[in-house]
Amino acid sequence: MLSYDKPVSVNASPSSGASMVATLNTMSANPKPINATVVPVTSNNTIAKTNGQPAPRHHHIWLVTGPAGCGKSTVAKHLSTSLNLPYIEGDEYHPKANVDKMANGIPLTDADRWDWLTVLREESLRQLASGAEGVVLTCSALKRKYRDVIRVAPYYSHDVVLHFIYLHAPENVLLERVGLRQGHYMGANMVHSQFSILEPPTAEETDVISLDVSGPIDGVLGEALDKVLKKIDEVASS
């Protein structure tokens, strides 16, 4: 079983990618096959041209993270619509066994999550390889080692730039929000469970945009889009 005692450095050089990828690919003894898992690349390890058009200089993955009730889906859908990018709802990629556990108030283990995280990473890369200039993805990514699984994505292509948008609010605020949900498998009791294992991003994780979602949703959505647009400009000028 893979050990994640040492987190992936967010400032690691691309030349270290091969060994990291080889290590992370051992996380499951029986990994699930994913359609089109191989991203078409050029001899320079960049995403290949699609439909006869040059690929953009950068392909962004915007991963919206945070515990239950923080509004990941709402923020992600807003960014997807505003930026005209495909949207991947991470919850829809959980295997049935994971959904059943959460519906019964049973927290997921690390072993439950490895294949799921890999699927989300591969699906994001697949959509970029299919011609998308970027993709918006939701995933709670509560622990540093979960985020590190997704951080491998840029090592498959150096054109990919990964960003985490970390949504946060006090536990009592999120408990109230989840309690108002109807028909969602993630019950209010799961909020406390998620907070108990939550590892907020540290200053070392320089690929994280932090966003307080305690206030009204309109303000949250506006701030999220503003920060994303500023980051796009920053990357383009670098």
Secondary structure, DSSP 8 states (H G I E B T S, - for coil): ----SS---TT--GGGHHHHHHHHTTS-SS----TT-S--B-TTSSB--BTTB---S-EEEEEEE-STTS-HHHHHHHHHHHHT--EEEGGGGS-HHHHHHHHTT----HHHHHHHHHHHHHHHHHHHHTT-SEEEEE----SHHHHHHHHTGGGT-TTEEEEEEEEE--HHHHHHHHHT-SS-SS-THHHHHHHHH-----TT-TTEEEEE-SS-HHHHHHHHHHHHHHHHHHHHT-
